Amino acid sequence: MMNLLLVAYAILSLYAILDILKSSRDWATKVVLAAIVLIPFIGAGLYLLVFRDKKN
């Protein structure tokens, strides 16, 4: 079970970091990037739910 969680964390974090690097965001994204690295699961989830651009 722990391996599955680690894989999920790695995939979510990688996706969020790549999305941040592609976007032209301000300093707030740098803070979220630090949160992704320092706080597993919460940082990536926070970015994907709140800070990611919503495309219609």
mmCIF entry with sequence, helices, sheets and N, C-alpha, C, O atoms, coordinates in Angstrom:
data_MODEL
# 
_entry.id   MODEL 
# 
_entity.id                         1 
_entity.type                       polymer 
_entity.pdbx_number_of_molecules   1 
# 
_entity_poly.entity_id                      1 
_entity_poly.type                           'polypeptide(L)' 
_entity_poly.nstd_linkage                   no 
_entity_poly.nstd_monomer                   no 
_entity_poly.pdbx_seq_one_letter_code       MMNLLLVAYAILSLYAILDILKSSRDWATKVVLAAIVLIPFIGAGLYLLVFRDKKN 
_entity_poly.pdbx_seq_one_letter_code_can   MMNLLLVAYAILSLYAILDILKSSRDWATKVVLAAIVLIPFIGAGLYLLVFRDKKN 
_entity_poly.pdbx_strand_id                 A 
# 
loop_
_entity_poly_seq.entity_id 
_entity_poly_seq.num 
_entity_poly_seq.mon_id 
_entity_poly_seq.hetero 
1 1  MET n 
1 2  MET n 
1 3  ASN n 
1 4  LEU n 
1 5  LEU n 
1 6  LEU n 
1 7  VAL n 
1 8  ALA n 
1 9  TYR n 
1 10 ALA n 
1 11 ILE n 
1 12 LEU n 
1 13 SER n 
1 14 LEU n 
1 15 TYR n 
1 16 ALA n 
1 17 ILE n 
1 18 LEU n 
1 19 ASP n 
1 20 ILE n 
1 21 LEU n 
1 22 LYS n 
1 23 SER n 
1 24 SER n 
1 25 ARG n 
1 26 ASP n 
1 27 TRP n 
1 28 ALA n 
1 29 THR n 
1 30 LYS n 
1 31 VAL n 
1 32 VAL n 
1 33 LEU n 
1 34 ALA n 
1 35 ALA n 
1 36 ILE n 
1 37 VAL n 
1 38 LEU n 
1 39 ILE n 
1 40 PRO n 
1 41 PHE n 
1 42 ILE n 
1 43 GLY n 
1 44 ALA n 
1 45 GLY n 
1 46 LEU n 
1 47 TYR n 
1 48 LEU n 
1 49 LEU n 
1 50 VAL n 
1 51 PHE n 
1 52 ARG n 
1 53 ASP n 
1 54 LYS n 
1 55 LYS n 
1 56 ASN n 
# 
_struct_asym.id          A 
_struct_asym.entity_id   1 
# 
loop_
_struct_conf.conf_type_id 
_struct_conf.id 
_struct_conf.pdbx_PDB_helix_id 
_struct_conf.beg_label_comp_id 
_struct_conf.beg_label_asym_id 
_struct_conf.beg_label_seq_id 
_struct_conf.pdbx_beg_PDB_ins_code 
_struct_conf.end_label_comp_id 
_struct_conf.end_label_asym_id 
_struct_conf.end_label_seq_id 
_struct_conf.pdbx_end_PDB_ins_code 
_struct_conf.beg_auth_comp_id 
_struct_conf.beg_auth_asym_id 
_struct_conf.beg_auth_seq_id 
_struct_conf.end_auth_comp_id 
_struct_conf.end_auth_asym_id 
_struct_conf.end_auth_seq_id 
_struct_conf.pdbx_PDB_helix_class 
_struct_conf.details 
_struct_conf.pdbx_PDB_helix_length 
HELX_P HELX_P1 AA1 MET A 2  ? LYS A 22 ? MET A 2  LYS A 22 1 ? 21 
HELX_P HELX_P2 AA2 TRP A 27 ? LEU A 38 ? TRP A 27 LEU A 38 1 ? 12 
HELX_P HELX_P3 AA3 ILE A 42 ? LEU A 46 ? ILE A 42 LEU A 46 1 ? 5  
HELX_P HELX_P4 AA4 TYR A 47 ? PHE A 51 ? TYR A 47 PHE A 51 3 ? 5  
# 
_struct_conf_type.id          HELX_P 
_struct_conf_type.criteria    ? 
_struct_conf_type.reference   ? 
# 
loop_
_atom_site.group_PDB 
_atom_site.id 
_atom_site.type_symbol 
_atom_site.label_atom_id 
_atom_site.label_alt_id 
_atom_site.label_comp_id 
_atom_site.label_asym_id 
_atom_site.label_entity_id 
_atom_site.label_seq_id 
_atom_site.pdbx_PDB_ins_code 
_atom_site.Cartn_x 
_atom_site.Cartn_y 
_atom_site.Cartn_z 
_atom_site.occupancy 
_atom_site.B_iso_or_equiv 
_atom_site.pdbx_formal_charge 
_atom_site.auth_seq_id 
_atom_site.auth_comp_id 
_atom_site.auth_asym_id 
_atom_site.auth_atom_id 
_atom_site.pdbx_PDB_model_num 
ATOM 1   N N  . MET A 1 1  ? 0.823   -1.194 0.000   1.00 0.00 ? 1  MET A N  1 
ATOM 2   C CA . MET A 1 1  ? 0.000   0.000  0.000   1.00 0.00 ? 1  MET A CA 1 
ATOM 3   C C  . MET A 1 1  ? 0.866   1.257  0.000   1.00 0.00 ? 1  MET A C  1 
ATOM 4   O O  . MET A 1 1  ? 0.534   2.246  -0.653  1.00 0.00 ? 1  MET A O  1 
ATOM 5   N N  . MET A 1 2  ? 1.979   1.214  0.736   1.00 0.00 ? 2  MET A N  1 
ATOM 6   C CA . MET A 1 2  ? 2.858   2.381  0.815   1.00 0.00 ? 2  MET A CA 1 
ATOM 7   C C  . MET A 1 2  ? 3.479   2.688  -0.544  1.00 0.00 ? 2  MET A C  1 
ATOM 8   O O  . MET A 1 2  ? 3.649   3.853  -0.902  1.00 0.00 ? 2  MET A O  1 
ATOM 9   N N  . ASN A 1 3  ? 3.815   1.646  -1.299  1.00 0.00 ? 3  ASN A N  1 
ATOM 10  C CA . ASN A 1 3  ? 4.376   1.854  -2.636  1.00 0.00 ? 3  ASN A CA 1 
ATOM 11  C C  . ASN A 1 3  ? 3.383   2.555  -3.551  1.00 0.00 ? 3  ASN A C  1 
ATOM 12  O O  . ASN A 1 3  ? 3.768   3.412  -4.347  1.00 0.00 ? 3  ASN A O  1 
ATOM 13  N N  . LEU A 1 4  ? 2.119   2.202  -3.444  1.00 0.00 ? 4  LEU A N  1 
ATOM 14  C CA . LEU A 1 4  ? 1.079   2.830  -4.250  1.00 0.00 ? 4  LEU A CA 1 
ATOM 15  C C  . LEU A 1 4  ? 0.954   4.314  -3.912  1.00 0.00 ? 4  LEU A C  1 
ATOM 16  O O  . LEU A 1 4  ? 0.796   5.142  -4.809  1.00 0.00 ? 4  LEU A O  1 
ATOM 17  N N  . LEU A 1 5  ? 1.023   4.650  -2.642  1.00 0.00 ? 5  LEU A N  1 
ATOM 18  C CA . LEU A 1 5  ? 0.957   6.051  -2.221  1.00 0.00 ? 5  LEU A CA 1 
ATOM 19  C C  . LEU A 1 5  ? 2.165   6.837  -2.703  1.00 0.00 ? 5  LEU A C  1 
ATOM 20  O O  . LEU A 1 5  ? 2.030   7.991  -3.109  1.00 0.00 ? 5  LEU A O  1 
ATOM 21  N N  . LEU A 1 6  ? 3.336   6.230  -2.664  1.00 0.00 ? 6  LEU A N  1 
ATOM 22  C CA . LEU A 1 6  ? 4.536   6.906  -3.142  1.00 0.00 ? 6  LEU A CA 1 
ATOM 23  C C  . LEU A 1 6  ? 4.481   7.159  -4.649  1.00 0.00 ? 6  LEU A C  1 
ATOM 24  O O  . LEU A 1 6  ? 4.902   8.213  -5.126  1.00 0.00 ? 6  LEU A O  1 
ATOM 25  N N  . VAL A 1 7  ? 3.968   6.198  -5.380  1.00 0.00 ? 7  VAL A N  1 
ATOM 26  C CA . VAL A 1 7  ? 3.823   6.376  -6.831  1.00 0.00 ? 7  VAL A CA 1 
ATOM 27  C C  . VAL A 1 7  ? 2.808   7.470  -7.125  1.00 0.00 ? 7  VAL A C  1 
ATOM 28  O O  . VAL A 1 7  ? 3.034   8.302  -8.003  1.00 0.00 ? 7  VAL A O  1 
ATOM 29  N N  . ALA A 1 8  ? 1.696   7.480  -6.404  1.00 0.00 ? 8  ALA A N  1 
ATOM 30  C CA . ALA A 1 8  ? 0.683   8.523  -6.596  1.00 0.00 ? 8  ALA A CA 1 
ATOM 31  C C  . ALA A 1 8  ? 1.260   9.897  -6.263  1.00 0.00 ? 8  ALA A C  1 
ATOM 32  O O  . ALA A 1 8  ? 1.008   10.864 -6.982  1.00 0.00 ? 8  ALA A O  1 
ATOM 33  N N  . TYR A 1 9  ? 2.019   9.988  -5.196  1.00 0.00 ? 9  TYR A N  1 
ATOM 34  C CA . TYR A 1 9  ? 2.654   11.260 -4.822  1.00 0.00 ? 9  TYR A CA 1 
ATOM 35  C C  . TYR A 1 9  ? 3.626   11.718 -5.894  1.00 0.00 ? 9  TYR A C  1 
ATOM 36  O O  . TYR A 1 9  ? 3.647   12.896 -6.252  1.00 0.00 ? 9  TYR A O  1 
ATOM 37  N N  . ALA A 1 10 ? 4.425   10.808 -6.406  1.00 0.00 ? 10 ALA A N  1 
ATOM 38  C CA . ALA A 1 10 ? 5.412   11.166 -7.425  1.00 0.00 ? 10 ALA A CA 1 
ATOM 39  C C  . ALA A 1 10 ? 4.735   11.657 -8.703  1.00 0.00 ? 10 ALA A C  1 
ATOM 40  O O  . ALA A 1 10 ? 5.172   12.643 -9.297  1.00 0.00 ? 10 ALA A O  1 
ATOM 41  N N  . ILE A 1 11 ? 3.688   10.986 -9.119  1.00 0.00 ? 11 ILE A N  1 
ATOM 42  C CA . ILE A 1 11 ? 2.979   11.379 -10.335 1.00 0.00 ? 11 ILE A CA 1 
ATOM 43  C C  . ILE A 1 11 ? 2.304   12.726 -10.163 1.00 0.00 ? 11 ILE A C  1 
ATOM 44  O O  . ILE A 1 11 ? 2.417   13.591 -11.032 1.00 0.00 ? 11 ILE A O  1 
ATOM 45  N N  . LEU A 1 12 ? 1.598   12.917 -9.044  1.00 0.00 ? 12 LEU A N  1 
ATOM 46  C CA . LEU A 1 12 ? 0.927   14.197 -8.805  1.00 0.00 ? 12 LEU A CA 1 
ATOM 47  C C  . LEU A 1 12 ? 1.920   15.344 -8.689  1.00 0.00 ? 12 LEU A C  1 
ATOM 48  O O  . LEU A 1 12 ? 1.694   16.421 -9.240  1.00 0.00 ? 12 LEU A O  1 
ATOM 49  N N  . SER A 1 13 ? 2.999   15.122 -7.987  1.00 0.00 ? 13 SER A N  1 
ATOM 50  C CA . SER A 1 13 ? 4.002   16.171 -7.817  1.00 0.00 ? 13 SER A CA 1 
ATOM 51  C C  . SER A 1 13 ? 4.665   16.527 -9.138  1.00 0.00 ? 13 SER A C  1 
ATOM 52  O O  . SER A 1 13 ? 4.840   17.705 -9.450  1.00 0.00 ? 13 SER A O  1 
ATOM 53  N N  . LEU A 1 14 ? 5.029   15.530 -9.903  1.00 0.00 ? 14 LEU A N  1 
ATOM 54  C CA . LEU A 1 14 ? 5.660   15.778 -11.195 1.00 0.00 ? 14 LEU A CA 1 
ATOM 55  C C  . LEU A 1 14 ? 4.721   16.547 -12.114 1.00 0.00 ? 14 LEU A C  1 
ATOM 56  O O  . LEU A 1 14 ? 5.139   17.498 -12.775 1.00 0.00 ? 14 LEU A O  1 
ATOM 57  N N  . TYR A 1 15 ? 3.473   16.145 -12.159 1.00 0.00 ? 15 TYR A N  1 
ATOM 58  C CA . TYR A 1 15 ? 2.488   16.829 -12.996 1.00 0.00 ? 15 TYR A CA 1 
ATOM 59  C C  . TYR A 1 15 ? 2.315   18.286 -12.560 1.00 0.00 ? 15 TYR A C  1 
ATOM 60  O O  . TYR A 1 15 ? 2.280   19.184 -13.402 1.00 0.00 ? 15 TYR A O  1 
ATOM 61  N N  . ALA A 1 16 ? 2.208   18.521 -11.265 1.00 0.00 ? 16 ALA A N  1 
ATOM 62  C CA . ALA A 1 16 ? 2.026   19.882 -10.760 1.00 0.00 ? 16 ALA A CA 1 
ATOM 63  C C  . ALA A 1 16 ? 3.259   20.738 -11.026 1.00 0.00 ? 16 ALA A C  1 
ATOM 64  O O  . ALA A 1 16 ? 3.126   21.897 -11.420 1.00 0.00 ? 16 ALA A O  1 
ATOM 65  N N  . ILE A 1 17 ? 4.450   20.195 -10.821 1.00 0.00 ? 17 ILE A N  1 
ATOM 66  C CA . ILE A 1 17 ? 5.677   20.952 -11.053 1.00 0.00 ? 17 ILE A CA 1 
ATOM 67  C C  . ILE A 1 17 ? 5.821   21.299 -12.533 1.00 0.00 ? 17 ILE A C  1 
ATOM 68  O O  . ILE A 1 17 ? 6.179   22.429 -12.866 1.00 0.00 ? 17 ILE A O  1 
ATOM 69  N N  . LEU A 1 18 ? 5.552   20.353 -13.418 1.00 0.00 ? 18 LEU A N  1 
ATOM 70  C CA . LEU A 1 18 ? 5.633   20.633 -14.845 1.00 0.00 ? 18 LEU A CA 1 
ATOM 71  C C  . LEU A 1 18 ? 4.604   21.672 -15.268 1.00 0.00 ? 18 LEU A C  1 
ATOM 72  O O  . LEU A 1 18 ? 4.891   22.517 -16.116 1.00 0.00 ? 18 LEU A O  1 
ATOM 73  N N  . ASP A 1 19 ? 3.423   21.619 -14.695 1.00 0.00 ? 19 ASP A N  1 
ATOM 74  C CA . ASP A 1 19 ? 2.391   22.598 -15.005 1.00 0.00 ? 19 ASP A CA 1 
ATOM 75  C C  . ASP A 1 19 ? 2.798   23.994 -14.529 1.00 0.00 ? 19 ASP A C  1 
ATOM 76  O O  . ASP A 1 19 ? 2.532   24.983 -15.212 1.00 0.00 ? 19 ASP A O  1 
ATOM 77  N N  . ILE A 1 20 ? 3.435   24.077 -13.376 1.00 0.00 ? 20 ILE A N  1 
ATOM 78  C CA . ILE A 1 20 ? 3.917   25.362 -12.864 1.00 0.00 ? 20 ILE A CA 1 
ATOM 79  C C  . ILE A 1 20 ? 4.998   25.915 -13.784 1.00 0.00 ? 20 ILE A C  1 
ATOM 80  O O  . ILE A 1 20 ? 4.987   27.103 -14.108 1.00 0.00 ? 20 ILE A O  1 
ATOM 81  N N  . LEU A 1 21 ? 5.918   25.076 -14.201 1.00 0.00 ? 21 LEU A N  1 
ATOM 82  C CA . LEU A 1 21 ? 7.006   25.532 -15.054 1.00 0.00 ? 21 LEU A CA 1 
ATOM 83  C C  . LEU A 1 21 ? 6.509   26.003 -16.420 1.00 0.00 ? 21 LEU A C  1 
ATOM 84  O O  . LEU A 1 21 ? 7.099   26.910 -17.006 1.00 0.00 ? 21 LEU A O  1 
ATOM 85  N N  . LYS A 1 22 ? 5.437   25.406 -16.937 1.00 0.00 ? 22 LYS A N  1 
ATOM 86  C CA . LYS A 1 22 ? 4.882   25.811 -18.221 1.00 0.00 ? 22 LYS A CA 1 
ATOM 87  C C  . LYS A 1 22 ? 4.116   27.120 -18.122 1.00 0.00 ? 22 LYS A C  1 
ATOM 88  O O  . LYS A 1 22 ? 4.077   27.883 -19.087 1.00 0.00 ? 22 LYS A O  1 
ATOM 89  N N  . SER A 1 23 ? 3.518   27.391 -16.992 1.00 0.00 ? 23 SER A N  1 
ATOM 90  C CA . SER A 1 23 ? 2.668   28.568 -16.873 1.00 0.00 ? 23 SER A CA 1 
ATOM 91  C C  . SER A 1 23 ? 3.483   29.825 -16.612 1.00 0.00 ? 23 SER A C  1 
ATOM 92  O O  . SER A 1 23 ? 4.644   29.766 -16.206 1.00 0.00 ? 23 SER A O  1 
ATOM 93  N N  . SER A 1 24 ? 2.854   30.946 -16.853 1.00 0.00 ? 24 SER A N  1 
ATOM 94  C CA . SER A 1 24 ? 3.503   32.231 -16.567 1.00 0.00 ? 24 SER A CA 1 
ATOM 95  C C  . SER A 1 24 ? 2.812   32.836 -15.346 1.00 0.00 ? 24 SER A C  1 
ATOM 96  O O  . SER A 1 24 ? 2.004   33.758 -15.456 1.00 0.00 ? 24 SER A O  1 
ATOM 97  N N  . ARG A 1 25 ? 3.148   32.302 -14.209 1.00 0.00 ? 25 ARG A N  1 
ATOM 98  C CA . ARG A 1 25 ? 2.543   32.726 -12.944 1.00 0.00 ? 25 ARG A CA 1 
ATOM 99  C C  . ARG A 1 25 ? 3.458   33.667 -12.194 1.00 0.00 ? 25 ARG A C  1 
ATOM 100 O O  . ARG A 1 25 ? 4.616   33.857 -12.566 1.00 0.00 ? 25 ARG A O  1 
ATOM 101 N N  . ASP A 1 26 ? 2.932   34.252 -11.141 1.00 0.00 ? 26 ASP A N  1 
ATOM 102 C CA . ASP A 1 26 ? 3.690   35.185 -10.309 1.00 0.00 ? 26 ASP A CA 1 
ATOM 103 C C  . ASP A 1 26 ? 4.361   34.447 -9.151  1.00 0.00 ? 26 ASP A C  1 
ATOM 104 O O  . ASP A 1 26 ? 4.529   33.228 -9.205  1.00 0.00 ? 26 ASP A O  1 
ATOM 105 N N  . TRP A 1 27 ? 4.733   35.160 -8.134  1.00 0.00 ? 27 TRP A N  1 
ATOM 106 C CA . TRP A 1 27 ? 5.480   34.597 -7.008  1.00 0.00 ? 27 TRP A CA 1 
ATOM 107 C C  . TRP A 1 27 ? 4.672   33.566 -6.230  1.00 0.00 ? 27 TRP A C  1 
ATOM 108 O O  . TRP A 1 27 ? 5.254   32.705 -5.571  1.00 0.00 ? 27 TRP A O  1 
ATOM 109 N N  . ALA A 1 28 ? 3.354   33.633 -6.292  1.00 0.00 ? 28 ALA A N  1 
ATOM 110 C CA . ALA A 1 28 ? 2.523   32.689 -5.537  1.00 0.00 ? 28 ALA A CA 1 
ATOM 111 C C  . ALA A 1 28 ? 2.771   31.258 -5.983  1.00 0.00 ? 28 ALA A C  1 
ATOM 112 O O  . ALA A 1 28 ? 2.729   30.338 -5.165  1.00 0.00 ? 28 ALA A O  1 
ATOM 113 N N  . THR A 1 29 ? 3.026   31.059 -7.262  1.00 0.00 ? 29 THR A N  1 
ATOM 114 C CA . THR A 1 29 ? 3.303   29.699 -7.720  1.00 0.00 ? 29 THR A CA 1 
ATOM 115 C C  . THR A 1 29 ? 4.624   29.183 -7.189  1.00 0.00 ? 29 THR A C  1 
ATOM 116 O O  . THR A 1 29 ? 4.790   27.979 -6.993  1.00 0.00 ? 29 THR A O  1 
ATOM 117 N N  . LYS A 1 30 ? 5.556   30.077 -6.956  1.00 0.00 ? 30 LYS A N  1 
ATOM 118 C CA . LYS A 1 30 ? 6.834   29.648 -6.369  1.00 0.00 ? 30 LYS A CA 1 
ATOM 119 C C  . LYS A 1 30 ? 6.606   29.132 -4.952  1.00 0.00 ? 30 LYS A C  1 
ATOM 120 O O  . LYS A 1 30 ? 7.248   28.171 -4.528  1.00 0.00 ? 30 LYS A O  1 
ATOM 121 N N  . VAL A 1 31 ? 5.700   29.762 -4.227  1.00 0.00 ? 31 VAL A N  1 
ATOM 122 C CA . VAL A 1 31 ? 5.362   29.313 -2.874  1.00 0.00 ? 31 VAL A CA 1 
ATOM 123 C C  . VAL A 1 31 ? 4.687   27.948 -2.934  1.00 0.00 ? 31 VAL A C  1 
ATOM 124 O O  . VAL A 1 31 ? 4.978   27.070 -2.122  1.00 0.00 ? 31 VAL A O  1 
ATOM 125 N N  . VAL A 1 32 ? 3.791   27.772 -3.890  1.00 0.00 ? 32 VAL A N  1 
ATOM 126 C CA . VAL A 1 32 ? 3.109   26.488 -4.035  1.00 0.00 ? 32 VAL A CA 1 
ATOM 127 C C  . VAL A 1 32 ? 4.108   25.403 -4.430  1.00 0.00 ? 32 VAL A C  1 
ATOM 128 O O  . VAL A 1 32 ? 4.021   24.272 -3.952  1.00 0.00 ? 32 VAL A O  1 
ATOM 129 N N  . LEU A 1 33 ? 5.047   25.742 -5.293  1.00 0.00 ? 33 LEU A N  1 
ATOM 130 C CA . LEU A 1 33 ? 6.079   24.771 -5.669  1.00 0.00 ? 33 LEU A CA 1 
ATOM 131 C C  . LEU A 1 33 ? 6.866   24.320 -4.444  1.00 0.00 ? 33 LEU A C  1 
ATOM 132 O O  . LEU A 1 33 ? 7.159   23.134 -4.294  1.00 0.00 ? 33 LEU A O  1 
ATOM 133 N N  . ALA A 1 34 ? 7.204   25.256 -3.577  1.00 0.00 ? 34 ALA A N  1 
ATOM 134 C CA . ALA A 1 34 ? 7.898   24.897 -2.335  1.00 0.00 ? 34 ALA A CA 1 
ATOM 135 C C  . ALA A 1 34 ? 7.005   24.008 -1.469  1.00 0.00 ? 34 ALA A C  1 
ATOM 136 O O  . ALA A 1 34 ? 7.493   23.063 -0.849  1.00 0.00 ? 34 ALA A O  1 
ATOM 137 N N  . ALA A 1 35 ? 5.718   24.297 -1.422  1.00 0.00 ? 35 ALA A N  1 
ATOM 138 C CA . ALA A 1 35 ? 4.792   23.484 -0.630  1.00 0.00 ? 35 ALA A CA 1 
ATOM 139 C C  . ALA A 1 35 ? 4.695   22.069 -1.187  1.00 0.00 ? 35 ALA A C  1 
ATOM 140 O O  . ALA A 1 35 ? 4.578   21.105 -0.430  1.00 0.00 ? 35 ALA A O  1 
ATOM 141 N N  . ILE A 1 36 ? 4.744   21.947 -2.504  1.00 0.00 ? 36 ILE A N  1 
ATOM 142 C CA . ILE A 1 36 ? 4.683   20.616 -3.119  1.00 0.00 ? 36 ILE A CA 1 
ATOM 143 C C  . ILE A 1 36 ? 5.881   19.780 -2.690  1.00 0.00 ? 36 ILE A C  1 
ATOM 144 O O  . ILE A 1 36 ? 5.753   18.595 -2.384  1.00 0.00 ? 36 ILE A O  1 
ATOM 145 N N  . VAL A 1 37 ? 7.035   20.415 -2.674  1.00 0.00 ? 37 VAL A N  1 
ATOM 146 C CA . VAL A 1 37 ? 8.251   19.686 -2.321  1.00 0.00 ? 37 VAL A CA 1 
ATOM 147 C C  . VAL A 1 37 ? 8.309   19.400 -0.824  1.00 0.00 ? 37 VAL A C  1 
ATOM 148 O O  . VAL A 1 37 ? 8.716   18.310 -0.421  1.00 0.00 ? 37 VAL A O  1 
ATOM 149 N N  . LEU A 1 38 ? 7.910   20.359 0.002   1.00 0.00 ? 38 LEU A N  1 
ATOM 150 C CA . LEU A 1 38 ? 8.061   20.230 1.450   1.00 0.00 ? 38 LEU A CA 1 
ATOM 151 C C  . LEU A 1 38 ? 6.917   19.490 2.138   1.00 0.00 ? 38 LEU A C  1 
ATOM 152 O O  . LEU A 1 38 ? 7.130   18.840 3.162   1.00 0.00 ? 38 LEU A O  1 
ATOM 153 N N  . ILE A 1 39 ? 5.722   19.580 1.596   1.00 0.00 ? 39 ILE A N  1 
ATOM 154 C CA . ILE A 1 39 ? 4.555   18.963 2.239   1.00 0.00 ? 39 ILE A CA 1 
ATOM 155 C C  . ILE A 1 39 ? 3.917   17.979 1.256   1.00 0.00 ? 39 ILE A C  1 
ATOM 156 O O  . ILE A 1 39 ? 3.082   18.373 0.441   1.00 0.00 ? 39 ILE A O  1 
ATOM 157 N N  . PRO A 1 40 ? 4.301   16.717 1.326   1.00 0.00 ? 40 PRO A N  1 
ATOM 158 C CA . PRO A 1 40 ? 3.769   15.729 0.381   1.00 0.00 ? 40 PRO A CA 1 
ATOM 159 C C  . PRO A 1 40 ? 2.245   15.634 0.422   1.00 0.00 ? 40 PRO A C  1 
ATOM 160 O O  . PRO A 1 40 ? 1.634   15.814 1.476   1.00 0.00 ? 40 PRO A O  1 
ATOM 161 N N  . PHE A 1 41 ? 1.646   15.355 -0.709  1.00 0.00 ? 41 PHE A N  1 
ATOM 162 C CA . PHE A 1 41 ? 0.217   15.188 -0.932  1.00 0.00 ? 41 PHE A CA 1 
ATOM 163 C C  . PHE A 1 41 ? -0.556  16.491 -0.779  1.00 0.00 ? 41 PHE A C  1 
ATOM 164 O O  . PHE A 1 41 ? -1.337  16.836 -1.665  1.00 0.00 ? 41 PHE A O  1 
ATOM 165 N N  . ILE A 1 42 ? -0.370  17.215 0.298   1.00 0.00 ? 42 ILE A N  1 
ATOM 166 C CA . ILE A 1 42 ? -1.136  18.439 0.526   1.00 0.00 ? 42 ILE A CA 1 
ATOM 167 C C  . ILE A 1 42 ? -0.747  19.505 -0.490  1.00 0.00 ? 42 ILE A C  1 
ATOM 168 O O  . ILE A 1 42 ? -1.618  20.164 -1.058  1.00 0.00 ? 42 ILE A O  1 
ATOM 169 N N  . GLY A 1 43 ? 0.542   19.681 -0.722  1.00 0.00 ? 43 GLY A N  1 
ATOM 170 C CA . GLY A 1 43 ? 1.001   20.691 -1.659  1.00 0.00 ? 43 GLY A CA 1 
ATOM 171 C C  . GLY A 1 43 ? 0.533   20.432 -3.081  1.00 0.00 ? 43 GLY A C  1 
ATOM 172 O O  . GLY A 1 43 ? 0.030   21.339 -3.744  1.00 0.00 ? 43 GLY A O  1 
ATOM 173 N N  . ALA A 1 44 ? 0.692   19.214 -3.550  1.00 0.00 ? 44 ALA A N  1 
ATOM 174 C CA . ALA A 1 44 ? 0.262   18.873 -4.910  1.00 0.00 ? 44 ALA A CA 1 
ATOM 175 C C  . ALA A 1 44 ? -1.254  18.972 -5.034  1.00 0.00 ? 44 ALA A C  1 
ATOM 176 O O  . ALA A 1 44 ? -1.766  19.493 -6.025  1.00 0.00 ? 44 ALA A O  1 
ATOM 177 N N  . GLY A 1 45 ? -1.960  18.482 -4.044  1.00 0.00 ? 45 GLY A N  1 
ATOM 178 C CA . GLY A 1 45 ? -3.419  18.572 -4.070  1.00 0.00 ? 45 GLY A CA 1 
ATOM 179 C C  . GLY A 1 45 ? -3.904  20.012 -4.034  1.00 0.00 ? 45 GLY A C  1 
ATOM 180 O O  . GLY A 1 45 ? -4.841  20.375 -4.745  1.00 0.00 ? 45 GLY A O  1 
ATOM 181 N N  . LEU A 1 46 ? -3.272  20.825 -3.211  1.00 0.00 ? 46 LEU A N  1 
ATOM 182 C CA . LEU A 1 46 ? -3.628  22.242 -3.123  1.00 0.00 ? 46 LEU A CA 1 
ATOM 183 C C  . LEU A 1 46 ? -3.425  22.921 -4.464  1.00 0.00 ? 46 LEU A C  1 
ATOM 184 O O  . LEU A 1 46 ? -4.288  23.674 -4.916  1.00 0.00 ? 46 LEU A O  1 
ATOM 185 N N  . TYR A 1 47 ? -2.308  22.667 -5.094  1.00 0.00 ? 47 TYR A N  1 
ATOM 186 C CA . TYR A 1 47 ? -2.049  23.273 -6.394  1.00 0.00 ? 47 TYR A CA 1 
ATOM 187 C C  . TYR A 1 47 ? -3.082  22.821 -7.420  1.00 0.00 ? 47 TYR A C  1 
ATOM 188 O O  . TYR A 1 47 ? -3.675  23.648 -8.113  1.00 0.00 ? 47 TYR A O  1 
ATOM 189 N N  . LEU A 1 48 ? -3.297  21.522 -7.517  1.00 0.00 ? 48 LEU A N  1 
ATOM 190 C CA . LEU A 1 48 ? -4.193  21.001 -8.540  1.00 0.00 ? 48 LEU A CA 1 
ATOM 191 C C  . LEU A 1 48 ? -5.633  21.444 -8.325  1.00 0.00 ? 48 LEU A C  1 
ATOM 192 O O  . LEU A 1 48 ? -6.370  21.621 -9.295  1.00 0.00 ? 48 LEU A O  1 
ATOM 193 N N  . LEU A 1 49 ? -6.049  21.627 -7.083  1.00 0.00 ? 49 LEU A N  1 
ATOM 194 C CA . LEU A 1 49 ? -7.425  22.034 -6.811  1.00 0.00 ? 49 LEU A CA 1 
ATOM 195 C C  . LEU A 1 49 ? -7.639  23.544 -6.856  1.00 0.00 ? 49 LEU A C  1 
ATOM 196 O O  . LEU A 1 49 ? -8.699  24.000 -7.286  1.00 0.00 ? 49 LEU A O  1 
ATOM 197 N N  . VAL A 1 50 ? -6.660  24.324 -6.424  1.00 0.00 ? 50 VAL A N  1 
ATOM 198 C CA . VAL A 1 50 ? -6.879  25.760 -6.242  1.00 0.00 ? 50 VAL A CA 1 
ATOM 199 C C  . VAL A 1 50 ? -6.147  26.607 -7.271  1.00 0.00 ? 50 VAL A C  1 
ATOM 200 O O  . VAL A 1 50 ? -6.753  27.491 -7.877  1.00 0.00 ? 50 VAL A O  1 
ATOM 201 N N  . PHE A 1 51 ? -4.880  26.364 -7.479  1.00 0.00 ? 51 PHE A N  1 
ATOM 202 C CA . PHE A 1 51 ? -4.049  27.279 -8.251  1.00 0.00 ? 51 PHE A CA 1 
ATOM 203 C C  . PHE A 1 51 ? -3.977  26.960 -9.744  1.00 0.00 ? 51 PHE A C  1 
ATOM 204 O O  . PHE A 1 51 ? -3.547  27.813 -10.521 1.00 0.00 ? 51 PHE A O  1 
ATOM 205 N N  . ARG A 1 52 ? -4.366  25.810 -10.154 1.00 0.00 ? 52 ARG A N  1 
ATOM 206 C CA . ARG A 1 52 ? -4.245  25.435 -11.557 1.00 0.00 ? 52 ARG A CA 1 
ATOM 207 C C  . ARG A 1 52 ? -5.257  26.207 -12.380 1.00 0.00 ? 52 ARG A C  1 
ATOM 208 O O  . ARG A 1 52 ? -6.394  26.402 -11.952 1.00 0.00 ? 52 ARG A O  1 
ATOM 209 N N  . ASP A 1 53 ? -4.843  26.650 -13.575 1.00 0.00 ? 53 ASP A N  1 
ATOM 210 C CA . ASP A 1 53 ? -5.746  27.358 -14.478 1.00 0.00 ? 53 ASP A CA 1 
ATOM 211 C C  . ASP A 1 53 ? -6.873  26.442 -14.885 1.00 0.00 ? 53 ASP A C  1 
ATOM 212 O O  . ASP A 1 53 ? -6.654  25.289 -15.257 1.00 0.00 ? 53 ASP A O  1 
ATOM 213 N N  . LYS A 1 54 ? -8.072  26.960 -14.810 1.00 0.00 ? 54 LYS A N  1 
ATOM 214 C CA . LYS A 1 54 ? -9.244  26.198 -15.229 1.00 0.00 ? 54 LYS A CA 1 
ATOM 215 C C  . LYS A 1 54 ? -9.513  26.518 -16.696 1.00 0.00 ? 54 LYS A C  1 
ATOM 216 O O  . LYS A 1 54 ? -9.729  27.676 -17.053 1.00 0.00 ? 54 LYS A O  1 
ATOM 217 N N  . LYS A 1 55 ? -9.498  25.496 -17.541 1.00 0.00 ? 55 LYS A N  1 
ATOM 218 C CA . LYS A 1 55 ? -9.754  25.683 -18.960 1.00 0.00 ? 55 LYS A CA 1 
ATOM 219 C C  . LYS A 1 55 ? -11.155 25.168 -19.274 1.00 0.00 ? 55 LYS A C  1 
ATOM 220 O O  . LYS A 1 55 ? -11.507 24.036 -18.942 1.00 0.00 ? 55 LYS A O  1 
ATOM 221 N N  . ASN A 1 56 ? -11.923 25.999 -19.904 1.00 0.00 ? 56 ASN A N  1 
ATOM 222 C CA . ASN A 1 56 ? -13.302 25.611 -20.247 1.00 0.00 ? 56 ASN A CA 1 
ATOM 223 C C  . ASN A 1 56 ? -13.374 25.071 -21.642 1.00 0.00 ? 56 ASN A C  1 
ATOM 224 O O  . ASN A 1 56 ? -14.451 24.694 -22.103 1.00 0.00 ? 56 ASN A O  1 
# 
